[in-house]
Amino acid sequence: MQLKSATRTELISPFYVMAVLNRAKQLQAQGRDIIHLEIGEPDFPTSDSIIQAGIRQLKSGQIKYTPAAGLPELRQQIAEFYWQRYQVRINPQRIFITPGASGALLLALSASLNPGDELLLADPGYPCNSNFAHLLAVKPKLIPVTTSSAYQLTAQAIQAAWTAQSKGVLIASPSNPTGTIISSEQLTACINTTQALNGVFFSDEIYHGLSYGEDCVSALQISDDVFVINSFSKYFGMTGWRIGWLIVPEAAIEAVEKLTQNIFIATATNSQYAALAAFLPETLAELELRRSELQTRRDYLYNALIELGFDIPIKPNGAFYIYANASRFTDDSMQFALDLLEQQGVAITPGKDFGQYKAEQHLRFAYTTSIARMSDAIQRIHTFIKQG
């Protein structure tokens, strides 16, 4: 019998940046110096306080299953964090510890949407969100967004795109790839509109904490009847530990508990104990210094790219990305990225990874390396553009 892949796999798009990354690794293996501006992972190590907490737990030998929803003390700590940061009181029973934000999104969509339902998403946006919808036979409906709404959905756009099949709306703020933050007024209008249409609202808040000059608003400050996805990967710098969390409406606790038990059993125990140290005052102080460094990097790269001739109508105020219009130089950003890598050793992400709307005109730059390395990258990009 010839093995044939399930049809759902045909709907799931690959990460196009992986073609860039794989080629970059090949070139590095050949001795080429490659500057990485493509991957959303800053060059900071995990904070030592977090590492030491993980080591202590490993040495204890007590690496057993935790409750499916997560360590009670970690759920309580997250609830306290929401009170301190957002002045929102959360019942810890609504908090589920998950294997990264991806695990949180899988649970949220599985618990609330049915096959054939439509999920409204911004285009450009993070590609895995659409792919998770496809995995569950939910239909992602991409809505083009522009600088006029800071690359975010609006209540008017949701209302205009809503059909009888529409059942959910997902908003990411700060956004990947644009780095923009939705305003409190805009977020409130989107939540109210979605709920008035009897839809489910999902808020991707994994870049919360990484904002520059503007505070991020949590959907939980507006409504309890929302699903909030968050992660220890970005602000807390724990990418490889694979740990995130999901906050659900009270009515969804039982359903999400069952799903968690069956899909994950539990999130990695050592990662959960390590994450407890993420909320220590000394850890948070270190993370704020890193946030300040990222802001400095953003300012440098933003100004440098504009000087090169890239069009960036909105200065990003969150995450660690700049989404730049490169139409002055190319009508094929994928080929531009591949050629830049081959000729100058600079790796960036093509817009094709983030949707369909004007994707061929855009590139994403991640300011996840030092200013010295980004300065070298700018010189190389300048040379590449001049050579045409």
C-alpha positions in Angstrom: 0.0 0.0 0.0 1.3 3.5 -0.9 1.1 5.8 2.0 -0.9 8.9 1.3 -0.9 11.9 3.6 -4.2 13.1 5.1 -5.9 15.7 3.1 -5.7 18.2 6.0 -2.0 18.4 5.5 -2.5 19.8 2.0 -4.2 22.9 3.5 -1.3 23.6 6.0 1.3 26.0 4.5 5.0 25.5 5.3 7.1 28.1 7.0 8.7 29.7 4.0 11.4 31.2 6.2 12.6 27.7 6.9 13.9 27.6 3.3 15.9 30.7 4.2 17.0 29.3 7.5 18.1 25.9 6.1 20.1 27.6 3.3 21.6 29.9 5.9 22.8 26.9 7.9 24.3 25.3 4.8 26.2 28.5 4.1 27.4 28.7 7.7 28.6 25.1 7.5 30.7 26.2 4.5 32.3 28.9 6.6 30.1 31.9 5.5 29.3 34.6 8.1 25.5 34.8 8.2 23.7 37.6 10.0 20.3 36.3 11.3 17.4 38.8 11.2 14.8 36.2 10.3 14.0 34.2 13.5 11.8 35.6 16.3 14.2 34.6 19.1 16.4 37.3 20.7 20.1 36.5 21.4 19.6 36.9 25.2 20.1 33.7 27.2 17.4 32.5 29.6 17.7 34.5 32.9 19.9 32.7 35.4 17.3 32.8 38.1 15.0 30.7 35.9 17.8 28.3 34.9 18.8 27.8 38.6 15.1 27.1 39.5 15.0 24.4 36.8 18.3 22.9 37.9 17.1 22.7 41.5 14.0 20.8 40.5 16.0 18.4 38.3 18.3 17.7 41.1 15.4 16.9 43.4 14.5 14.0 41.1 10.8 14.8 41.4 10.1 15.2 37.8 6.6 13.6 37.9 3.4 14.5 36.1 1.8 17.7 37.4 -2.0 18.1 37.3 -3.1 18.5 33.7 -4.0 22.1 34.1 -0.5 22.8 35.6 1.2 23.4 38.9 -1.4 25.1 41.3 1.4 27.5 42.5 2.2 28.5 39.0 -1.4 29.1 38.1 -1.8 31.2 41.2 1.4 33.2 40.4 0.0 34.0 36.9 -3.2 35.1 38.5 -1.3 37.5 40.8 0.7 38.7 37.8 -2.5 39.7 36.0 -3.6 41.7 39.1 -0.2 43.5 39.4 0.1 44.2 35.7 -3.5 44.7 34.5 -5.5 45.1 37.7 -7.6 42.2 36.6 -8.6 39.4 39.1 -8.5 36.0 37.5 -9.7 32.8 39.1 -6.6 30.5 38.9 -9.0 27.6 37.8 -9.4 29.5 34.5 -5.6 29.3 33.9 -4.1 26.3 32.0 -0.4 25.8 31.7 0.4 24.6 28.1 3.3 23.4 26.0 3.9 26.9 24.5 1.4 29.3 23.1 0.8 26.8 20.3 -0.6 24.4 22.8 -2.8 27.1 24.3 -4.2 28.1 20.8 -4.9 24.4 20.0 -6.9 24.0 23.2 -8.8 27.3 22.7 -9.9 26.5 19.2 -10.7 22.9 20.0 -12.9 23.9 22.9 -14.9 26.5 21.2 -15.1 26.0 17.4 -16.6 23.2 15.2 -15.6 21.9 11.8 -16.8 24.3 9.1 -16.9 27.3 11.4 -15.1 30.4 10.2 -12.3 32.1 12.1 -11.6 35.7 11.2 -7.9 36.8 11.2 -5.8 39.8 10.1 -3.7 39.5 7.0 -0.7 39.9 7.5 -0.6 37.7 10.6 1.2 34.8 12.2 0.8 31.8 9.8 0.4 29.1 12.5 -2.9 30.6 13.5 -4.5 29.8 10.2 -2.8 26.4 10.1 -4.2 25.4 13.5 -7.6 26.3 12.2 -7.1 24.0 9.1 -6.0 21.2 11.4 -9.3 21.3 13.2 -11.3 21.8 9.9 -12.1 25.3 10.9 -12.0 27.8 8.0 -9.6 30.7 8.4 -10.9 33.9 6.8 -8.1 36.3 6.2 -9.1 40.0 6.3 -6.6 42.4 4.7 -5.4 45.1 7.1 -3.4 48.2 6.4 -1.6 51.1 8.1 -5.0 52.9 8.5 -5.9 50.5 11.3 -2.3 49.9 12.5 -2.4 46.5 10.7 -5.1 45.4 13.2 -8.7 44.3 12.7 -11.5 46.8 13.4 -15.1 46.3 14.5 -16.2 47.5 11.0 -14.0 45.0 9.3 -15.3 42.2 11.5 -18.9 43.2 10.8 -18.3 43.4 7.1 -16.6 40.0 6.9 -19.1 38.2 9.1 -21.2 35.4 7.6 -23.5 32.7 8.8 -20.5 30.5 9.2 -18.4 32.9 11.1 -17.9 31.9 14.8 -14.6 33.4 16.0 -12.2 36.3 15.8 -8.5 36.2 16.7 -6.5 39.4 17.3 -2.8 39.4 18.0 -1.4 42.5 19.8 1.5 43.2 19.6 1.4 41.6 16.2 3.8 39.3 14.4 4.9 40.5 11.8 4.0 44.1 12.1 4.9 44.8 15.7 1.8 47.0 16.1 -0.4 47.3 19.2 -4.2 47.6 19.1 -5.6 50.5 21.0 -7.9 50.0 24.0 -10.8 51.6 22.1 -10.3 49.5 19.0 -9.9 46.2 21.0 -13.1 47.0 23.0 -15.0 47.6 19.9 -13.8 44.4 18.3 -14.7 42.3 21.4 -18.1 43.9 21.7 -18.9 43.4 18.0 -17.8 39.8 18.1 -19.8 39.0 21.2 -22.9 40.8 19.8 -22.6 38.5 16.8 -22.5 35.5 19.2 -18.9 34.8 18.2 -15.9 33.7 20.3 -13.0 36.1 20.8 -9.4 35.0 21.0 -6.6 37.3 22.1 -3.0 36.4 21.2 -1.0 38.3 23.8 2.3 36.4 23.6 4.3 39.6 23.0 2.8 41.4 26.0 5.6 43.0 28.0 7.5 43.9 24.9 6.1 47.3 24.2 7.9 50.6 23.7 6.2 53.8 24.8 2.7 52.3 24.7 1.1 49.9 27.2 -0.5 46.7 25.9 -4.2 46.2 26.9 -5.3 42.7 27.8 -8.6 41.5 26.5 -9.3 40.4 30.1 -9.5 44.1 31.0 -12.5 44.4 28.8 -14.3 41.0 29.1 -14.2 37.7 31.1 -15.7 35.8 28.2 -12.6 35.7 26.0 -9.8 33.2 25.4 -6.3 34.7 26.1 -3.2 33.0 24.8 0.1 33.9 26.3 3.6 32.4 26.6 6.8 32.4 28.6 8.8 32.4 25.3 8.9 36.1 24.3 9.0 38.6 27.2 10.3 36.0 29.6 12.9 34.6 27.2 12.1 30.9 27.6 11.6 29.8 24.0 13.2 26.3 24.3 11.5 25.5 27.6 8.2 25.2 25.6 5.7 26.6 28.1 2.8 29.0 27.8 -0.6 29.5 29.3 -4.3 29.8 28.3 -7.0 31.8 30.2 -10.5 30.7 29.4 -14.0 31.8 30.3 -15.5 30.1 33.4 -17.9 28.2 31.2 -15.1 26.6 29.3 -13.1 25.2 32.2 -14.5 21.7 32.2 -14.1 21.3 28.4 -10.5 22.6 28.3 -9.6 20.4 31.3 -10.7 17.3 29.4 -8.9 18.3 26.3 -5.7 19.0 28.2 -5.8 15.7 30.0 -6.1 13.8 26.7 -3.9 15.8 24.4 -1.0 16.8 26.6 -1.3 14.9 29.9 0.6 17.8 31.3 3.2 20.4 30.4 6.8 19.6 31.1 7.3 19.6 34.9 10.8 21.1 34.9 9.7 24.0 32.7 6.8 24.7 35.1 9.0 24.9 38.2 11.5 27.0 36.3 8.8 29.4 35.2 7.9 30.1 38.8 11.2 32.1 39.0 10.1 34.2 36.0 8.0 36.3 38.4 10.8 37.0 40.9 11.6 40.7 41.3 15.2 40.2 40.2 14.0 38.4 37.1 11.5 41.0 36.2 14.2 43.7 36.6 16.5 41.9 34.2 13.7 41.4 31.7 12.9 45.2 31.8 16.6 45.9 31.0 16.3 43.6 28.0 13.1 45.3 26.9 14.9 48.6 27.0 17.7 47.1 24.9 15.2 45.8 22.3 13.7 49.3 22.1 17.2 50.7 21.3 17.7 48.1 18.7 14.3 48.9 17.2 15.1 52.6 16.9 18.4 51.8 15.2 17.0 49.3 12.7 13.9 51.4 11.9 16.0 54.5 11.1 18.6 52.5 9.2 16.0 50.7 7.0 14.2 54.0 6.2 17.6 55.5 5.1 18.1 52.5 2.8 14.7 53.4 1.1 12.4 50.8 2.7 8.8 52.1 3.3 7.7 51.7 7.0 4.6 53.9 7.5 4.2 52.9 11.1 7.0 52.7 13.6 6.3 49.4 15.4 5.7 49.8 19.1 5.8 46.2 20.3 7.3 42.7 19.8 10.7 42.7 18.0 9.9 43.0 14.3 9.8 45.6 11.5 7.5 44.8 8.6 8.9 46.8 5.7 7.5 47.5 2.2 10.3 46.7 -0.3 8.3 47.4 -3.5 10.9 50.1 -4.4 13.4 47.2 -4.8 11.4 44.1 -5.7 8.0 42.7 -6.7 9.1 39.3 -5.3 10.1 39.5 -1.7 10.8 35.8 -1.5 13.4 35.9 -4.2 14.8 39.1 -2.7 15.3 37.3 0.6 16.9 34.3 -1.1 19.2 36.5 -3.2 20.2 38.7 -0.3 21.2 35.6 1.7 23.2 34.1 -1.2 25.0 37.3 -2.1 25.5 39.1 1.2 24.8 36.6 3.9 21.9 38.4 5.5 18.8 36.2 6.4 15.4 37.9 6.6 11.8 36.7 6.3 9.7 37.1 3.2 6.1 38.5 3.5 4.8 35.3 2.0 5.1 33.7 5.4 2.4 36.0 6.9 -0.5 35.9 4.5 -1.6 37.0 1.1 -2.2 40.7 1.2 0.7 42.5 -0.6 2.9 39.7 0.7 5.2 39.9 -2.3 6.0 43.5 -1.4 7.0 43.0 2.2 9.8 41.7 4.3 10.1 41.1 8.0 13.2 42.1 9.9 13.8 40.8 13.5 15.9 43.0 15.7 17.0 40.0 17.8 20.7 40.5 17.5 23.1 43.2 18.5 23.3 46.7 17.0 26.9 45.9 15.9 25.6 42.9 13.9 22.6 44.8 12.6 25.0 47.6 11.4 27.0 45.0 9.4 23.7 43.7 8.0 22.7 47.2 6.9 26.0 47.7 5.1 25.5 44.4 3.3 21.9 45.2 2.3 23.1 48.6 1.0 25.6 46.8 -1.1 23.0 44.4 -2.4 20.6 47.1 -3.3 23.3 49.1 -5.1 24.3 46.1 -7.2 20.6 45.7 -8.1 
